[in-house]
Amino acid sequence: MSEDPIANRSVLITGANRGIGQALVEEALRRGASRVYAPGGRSITRTNASPR
């Protein structure tokens, strides 16, 4: 099986405060993104992976 294309990459998700955007943040972290950038200056890494 090949590695997920977002594993160990940085991801930018707009509208990540709620709804579909928040679900995308959670999914990106689940799939191994190393860092997720969300609105409002929020940056979520695998070490502080709680998107809320």
N, C-alpha and C positions, 0 to 999 in steps of 0.2 A: 504494500500500500504506500502511496506517495504522501509526502508531508503536506499538510494543509497550506494553501498559498498565503494565508495571513499569519502563520506561525512565525514567531520571532520578528515580527515587523511592527512598525508604528501604524496606527489607524486613526483617521480623523472622522468623527461622526458628528454631524450637526443635528440639533434638535434632540439631544440625548438626555434632557431633563425628565422626560416622561414618555409613556406610550411606546411606539415603535422604536424611536431613537434609543430609549433606555434598554429595550430588549436587544437592540443591536450591540450596545456596549457589553451587555452580559454575554452575548453570544461570541463576540470578538475575544473577550477574555477567556471564555471556555475553550475556544479553538486555538488559544496559545499566543495571541497578540502580545508583544512585549510591552507596548504602551498604547493607551487609547486616549486621544485628545477629544475632549467634549467642550461644549460651550461654557462661557463664564470663567474662562481661565483654568478650568479643571483639567488636570492631567492624572490619569489613572495608570499605574504600573502594575505588573504582576505581583509586586511585593505589598502594594496597598490596594488589592484588587476589588474592594467593595465599591461598586459603582454608585452607591447611594450616598 
